[in-house]
Amino acid sequence: MSSRGGGRPKDLAGAKQEPRPADRGDSSPSRPRTKPSTGQLFGWLSVPVALVLLGLIAFHARTGAVSPRIRNPEVTGTPRPVEPLFGIHNWVPLLHIFTIISMSMIVITYVIMWRRHPAHPVLLMGIVCTALLWQDPLGNWSPYAVYNPDLLHWPEDWPWVSLSPTVEPFVVIGYIMFYLAPYFPAIWLLQKIQARRPVDSFVWRHPLICLAALIFPIGFVFDMFLEVSLVRTGMYIYSQVIPFGSIFTGTTYQFPLLWESALVTVVMIPAGVLLFRDDTGKTVAEKLAQRARVFVNRPALGTFVVMLVILNISYGLYVFGFTVIRWTGTATSVACPYPYPEAKVFDPQGFYAKNGAPGPYFRGIAADFMTWQPDHRPQAPVEGGRCAQK
């Protein structure tokens, strides 16, 4: 009798059945053992890897202007010529505590979420945003971002790290909370707007353009409030800015609002757009990886590579934008008084000396071959200049 269609022959219906493993008292599992998944491996390996990285950071951590490259030997201690935000002088230890707590929470969240949703696009994007740290010395050099030497930082003389004007601090590990944050309110707003519009409207036909248009103002305002506050705490300064489009110009806490808050969205926008899901449930990054046939047999890795390449190019555009400002010599407003007297004054183009700021000065290791401008520094600080000591 035929058994097509998945039926069982009648002459076998009453046949004696072999006992199942459980019936024989066999405690072995009914399914064959499988290799651990990528998510399980990540869950097991992430903790020791995180501990090793934390150990390396703790071993190399420094505070203060230690290196002769930036240290001002004429000053002892860390006197501050300006009052910090709310008159609180403990902002640096508070920033350290916040960094430790927030990074611990992020690592724990990643381990839990990766075990539940291995290689989720949002998790991959978070890793990519953090990986942008390798470009951060350039990201500090190009916009004249001078960090407080009191912050825990990498050794100032490490070749790549020393591109930063003063120090390369550990607090920038929080890039994941910075570049990815505007995506979440933007995608929520886009979905709310789409829900109220017909399917043939612009927001449905061009969702990526609309998402980018939402991320720009959200990211601009987010960056403005965050950075203006952090600069006021004394965490860092913008030592030189273009007077046009900047706020608090000429003071210690000057901020290149138009330039900085606009250029950072060059990274925020692609980070958000790459996470947009279409009707098929695939993100833009996943579709680009499929189209480019990057790691066809490993789609998650291909998605990660696409994100990594695009965001690194975007961050490079941010750096290039400020590098053009350096080339043109238009960032003429210097932050006075210079708030870190224990460190030499970062003065790559001589503007501090022209404004009468007392030295000693240092140009930075990238002043000649990356600025493409000669040193027009006067022989001595200009007497009576705006930055001269009163």
N, C-alpha and C positions, 0 to 999 in steps of 0.2 A: 504494500500500500504506500502510495506516494506521501511524502512529508513536505511538499512544497508549501510555501506561505508560512513557514515557521511552525506548522502544526506538528504534533507528535504522533507517530503511528500507534494505532489502537492496540496492536499486539505487544507494544512496549509499555502501554499505559499502566498495566498492573505488574510490571516486572519489579523484582526486588531492587531497591535502590541502595547504592553504596552509602554507608554512613558518612556524613560531613565531618570535617575535622573536629567540630565542636562536639558531635555525637560520640566520637572516639576518645574524647577527653584530651584531644590535641590542643595545646595552648598556643600554637603558632598562628600568626595572622592569616586570614583567608586570602589577602592580596599580597603579591610579591613586594618586597621592599624596593623602594625607589630612592634615587639619589636626592640629596637635599636640594631644594629649589634655590634660586638666586636670592630670593628674599630671606630664606632661612639662613643662608651663608652670610648675608649682609648683617642680619641680626646678631649672629654669633661673633662676627669679626669686628663690627663697628665699635664695640665697647673697648677691646684691647687697643685698637687703632687710635681711638680717641684718647685713651690714657697715655699712649706713647707720644702723641702729638702734644698733649698737655705737658708731659715731662720735658720734651724738647723746648717748648716755650718757656717753662719755668727755669730751665737750665741756662738759657741764653738771655733771659729777661734783664733789662737794665732800667734804671731810673736816673734822671739828671743828665746834664750835659757833660758826659764822661770823656768823650773823644776830643783830642786837640783840634780835630777838624772843625768843631763847632764851639768848643768851650772858650769862654772869656776868662782868662786867668786873672783879670783885674777885679773880678767880683766874687765875693764869697757868699754862699747861701743863695736863696732865691727871693730876693726882694721884688715886690711887684709895684710898679708905679701907677697902676690903675686899679680901681675897685671892681671886683667881679660881680656877677649877677646876684641881686638881693643881698649883697655884702657877705655872701657865704664864701669862705676861703678854703673849704674842704671839697670843692667840686671834683678834684682829681681822684681822691679815694672813693667818692660816691660813684664816679664813672667806672672805676675799676670794679666795684661791687656789682653795679648794674651789668657790666660786661660778663662777669662770671656767672651771675644768676641767669641772664638771658641766654647765654651760650649753652649752659647746662640744660635749660628747658628745651632749647632747640634740638640738642643732641638726643635727649630722651624722647621728644616728640618724633624725631626722625626714625629712631629705632622702632618705636611702636607702630608708626604709620607704614614704615617700609615692610614690616612683617605682615601687615594687613593688606597693603596695596603696593606690592613690589614694583619698583620702577614707575611709579605714578608720575605723569608729566610735571605736576607742581613740585614734587620732591626733586625731580631731576633739575628743574629750573632753579630751585633753591641752591643746589650744589653748584650750578654754573655761576650764579650771582656771587657766591662765596669765592669761587675760583678766580674771579676778576681781581682778587687781591694781588696777583702777581704783577699787574699793571699799576698798582696803587702808587709806587714811587714816582712814576711818570705823571699819574693823576694828581700828585701833590706838587711836583716840580712845575708843571705847566701853568697852573693858576696862582702860583706863589702862595701855596697853603703851607704855612709854617706852624708846626705842632709844638705844644708845650713839652719841653724836655722832661718835666716831672712825670709824664705818662709812662707806663711800662712800655718798653719798646725793644725792637731788635737792636743788636750792636750797630752803632752809627757808621762803622767802617766797612761793613759788608759791602761788596762791590755794587750789587744791584740796589740794595737798601739805601745806600748813600746818595742815590739820585734825589731822595727827598731832601728838601731844604735843611731841615734840622734832624728830626727822628722819624722813624716809621713805626707808629704805635700799634698795639694789639687791638685797640677798640674797633678798628676798621673791619674786624672779623664779622661784625654785625651787618655787612652789606646785604645779606639775605633779607633783613628787615627793612632795608632802605629801597633798593631797586625794585623789589617785588611787591611792596605794600600797595602802591596805587592801583595795581591790577584788580584787586578784590572789590573796592567800591566802584570802580569803573565798569566791571562786568555786571555787577548788581544793577547799576543804573541803566546800562544798556538793555538788560532783560526787562526792567520795569518799563522803559520807553517802548520796546518792541511789543510788549503786552498790550499797549494802548494804541498801537498803530496797525493799519492793515498790512497784510503780507507783501503787498506790492509797493510799500513805501520805501524811502531811501534807507532807513535804518535796517530793513530786512534785506534789501538788495546789496548794500555795501556795509556789512557789519564791521569789517576790519577797519575801514576808514572811520566809522563812528566810534569804535573802541579806542583807536588812537587819538581821536579828537577829545574824548573824555579823559584819557590818561594824561594828556598834556596839562590842562589846568589843574587837575588834582595833584599831579606830580609837582607842578610849579609851586602851588601853595604849600604842599607838604614839605618840600625842600626849603622854602623860605622860612617857615616857622621853625623847623628843626635846626637849620644851620645858623640863623640869627641867634637862636637861644644858645646853641653850643659855643658860638664865637664869644658871646657875652659871658659864658662861664670861664673863659680863658683856656679852653681846650685847644684852640688853634686860632690863627688869624689869617686873613688875606693881606699879606704885607704890601702888595701893590694891586690897584684896581684902576679900571678906566673910570674917570669921573662921571661920564654920561652913563646913566642906567644903574648907578650904584647908590647905596644908601649909607648914611653916617660917614660920608666921604671925608677922609683926612683924619678920622679918629682911629683909635686902636681897634675899634670894633666895626670898621668899614666892611661892607659886604657887596660884591658885584651881583646885585639882584637879577638884573635883566640877563646877564651873561651866564652866571652859574645855574640859576634855577631853570633857565630855558635849556641849557646844554645837557643837564643831567637827564632830562626827559628823552634824550637821544638813546639812552640805555633803557629807561623805564618802558618806553613805547614798544620796542621789539620784544622785551621780556613778557609783556602782557599779550601782544598780538600772537606770539608763538603758542600761547596757551589756549587760544580761542578754539572751541570745538564746533564743528559743523553738524549737520543733521545726521551724519554717519557716526558721530561720537568720537571722531578722530581730531586731534589738535592740528593746528597749522604746522607745527614742528614735525609731527608724525607724517603728515602728507608730503612735506618737503623731503624728508628722509626717504620715503618710498619713491618719490619722483627722481631723486638723485641716485637711487639704488645704493645708498650708503649702508653697508652691513645688512644686506638683504635678509640673511638668516638670523640676525640679531637686531630686531626692530627697536628695542629699547636703547641699545647702544648707539644705533644710527640716529635716533631722536636726540640723544644726549650730545652727540658730535655736532649735529646741526645747531642746537642751542648754543653750544660752546663757541662755535665759529662765528655765528651771527652776533652774539653779545660781545665777544672780544673785538670784532670789527666796530661795533657801535661804541664801545668804550674808547677805542682808538680814535674815532671821530670826535669824541668829547675832548680827548687830549689834544688832537690837532686843532680844534677850535681855539683853545687857549694858547697853543703854540703860535698861531697866527697873531694873536694879540701881543705876544712877546716880540715876534719879529717886527711888528709895526711900531713898537715902542710907545704905544698909546696908554699903557697902564702906568700913568705918571703919579697917581695919588698914593703916597706911602702912609702906612698906619703908624701914627705917632700918638703917644710915645711907644717905642718898641717894648712889648710887655715882658720879654724874657732876657733881662740884662745879664744873667749868668751864661748866656749864649752869645756868640758873635752875631752882629746884625747881618741878616741875609740881604745882600745888596748887589745883585748880579749886574745891574746896569748903572750904578752910581747915583740913583735918585735919592737914596737916604743921605749920602754925603752932600749932595747939592742942597738938601733941605736942612743941613746943619746937625743931623743926628750924630751923636758921638760914636766912635768906633769902639772896638775893632770891627772890621767888616770881613765878610767872606762871600765869594761869588757863587760857590757851589761847583761841583765837579763837572757839571754839564754846561757851564756858562759859555764856553768858547765854541765847542763843536755842535751845540744844539740851539743856541740863541742866535748865532751868526751876527753878533753885534760886538764891536770893539768896546773896551772899557773906557768910558769917558769920565771916570771918577776924578774929581778935583784932588789936588795934592793933600788938602786938609778939609775937614768939614767946613762948610760955608758958615761964617759967623752971622748970628742973628736970624738964621733960617727958621722955618716953621717948626722943625723938630729939635732945635737947639735946646739944651737944658736951661731952664729959667733960673 
